[in-house]
Amino acid sequence: MLIPHDTRIALTTVVDLVNSAPQETVDGIPADGLADTEALYAFVRDHHVSGVDELRASDLRAVQDVRTRFTEVFAAPDAAAAAELLNKLVAAAGTTPQLTDHDGYDWHVHYFTPGASVADHLAADCGMALAFIVVAGEQERLRRCEAPDCGRAFVDLSRNRSRRYCDSRTCGNRLHVAAYRARRKEAAG
């Protein structure tokens, strides 16, 4: 599956956005990766979201709402449901496709209008990246980690669609080691 560079960046951004949602922690208190505007500033900086100036509490709430909608896309039971969710999200963002070559990047498409809010920017660009996956007939690539204690979102870009864990070095390896130890214990038993 050939995915343009800017689409890959948007897919990484949407996965990180979805994974910023409150997660259970060791002490049982959910931790929100976008709990305040400082966290939103960090997210925008870390993901090189262009055209963002001052952020307010209203921007934070709007991005948290967009995050919830993207979470629903990852949970959609089929392509039709994902398409319906994405259509609503992208339409509400007021998409205006434009070719651009800013900041040293080659020509690519921005789907947000100039001066758009950060929430509309994310909804448009990330929504179109997810739409690319759905249009390609690859909606099943939008997954959740199969590790019982994880559940983080990821996009399976493996050639044979076989990825099961958000990170094979952490979740995947941890489960394989646990299974190995269980087999050894049973064999020694």
N, C-alpha and C positions, 0 to 999 in steps of 0.2 A: 504494500500500500504506500504510494508516494504521497507524502504530506509536505506541503511547502513550509519553509522555515518559520514564517510568521504564524502559521496555523499551529505548529508545534509549540511555539512560545505561548500562544493563547490557550492551548490545551494544558500546558503546565500551570499557567495562571489560574485557570478554572479549577483544576484539581487542588491546587493550594488553597484557593478560596473556599471550596467545599470542605476541605480538611481543616479549615480554621474554625469551623462550627464547634460549639461546646462539646467536649469529649469528657467522659468519666475519667477521673484521675484516681490515684492510689487511695487518697483520702475520701473518695466518693463525691467530691465537689467538682462539677463540670467546669472546665477551663475553656474560655472563649478566646481564640486567637485574634479576634477583632473586638476586644472588649472596650476600647476607647479610641479616640482620634489619633493618639500617638501610635497605636498599633496599626491603624489604617495608614498613617503616613509611612510607617516602616514597610507595610505591604506594597504600597504604591512605589516606593523607592526600590525595594528588592525586586519588583517585577517590571521595573522601567516603564511604568504607565505614564505615557506622555500627556502633556497639556493639563496637568493637575497643579493648581496653585494652592489656595487656602482650602482647608477641609474643616467642616463644621460637624456638630453632633447630628444634624439632619443628613449629611453625607454618610456618616457612619450607619445610621438607621437604614438608609436607602441601600447601601452596600450589603448590610445584613439581610435585607429583604431579597435582594438579587441572589445572595448566597443560598437562601432557603429555596428559591425557585430552581437554582442549578442542582441542589441536592435532590429535588423532585425529579429532575431529568435523569440523574444517575439511578434513581429507583424506578423509573418508568418500566412497565412490564413488556413493552414492545415499541417498535419504531413509530407506530402511529401515535401512541401516547407521548413519546419523546418529542415528536414533530409538533404536536399541538402545544405542548409546554414551551418549546423553543419559539414557535411562531408568535405566541403571546408576548414572550419576553423580549424578543427582537423588535417586534412592532411597537411595544411600549417605549423602547429606547429611541425610536425615531431614527432608524439607520439611514445613513447616507454614504454609500460606498465611494471611496476616493482613493486614487493611486497616490502614493507618497514614497519618497526616498530619503527621509530624514535621518539625522544622527548617524550617518555612515552606513545605513542599511540599504540594500538594493531595493528596487521597486517592489512594493507590496501594497495590499489593500487595507485601508482602515474603514471600518463600517460605521463609526460614530461621527456625528456632526462636530465640526470645530466648536470648541467651547462647551462641549457636552459635560455634564456632571460625571464624576468618577463612576457612579453607579450605572449611568447610561453607557459610558465608555466600556465598562466591563461586560454589561449585558449584551451590547452589540458585538464587540470583538470576540468575546468568549462564546456567546451564543452562536455566532456564525461558525466558529471552529467546531463546536459540537454538531451544528447542522451539517457540516462537511462530513463528519463521521456517519451521521444518520443517512445522508444522501448516498454515501458510498455503500450502504447496506451493511454497515459495520457497527450498529448500535450495541451489539453484545460486547463490544470492546470497552464500553463504559461500565466499569466494575467496582466492586468493593472487595477489599482484602479478605481472603478466606480464613485468616488466622482468627481463632475464636475470641481473642482478646483485643482485636484491632478494629477492623471494619472501615479503614480509611479508603477513600476513593482513589482510583487510578484509571488511566486509559491504557489498555493492553495494546501496545504497538508491536508485539512480537509477531514474527512472520506467520506462525501457525496458531495464533490466538490462544496460547497455552498458559499464559501468565496467570498465577493464582494469588500472588501476594503483592502488596504495595511495594515491598522491598525484599528481594530474595536474600539479601545479606542479613537482614534482621528477622522479620517475621518468618520467611521461608526457612532459613537456617535454624531458627529456634525450634520450629515444629519438627524439622527433620532430626535434629539432635534429640528432642524429647521422644520421638518415635523409636529412634535407635536405642536409646537407653531403656525404653520399655521392652523392646524385643530382647535386649541383653539380660534384663532382670528376669523376664519370663523364661528365657533359655537356661539361666542359672538356677532358677526357681526350685 
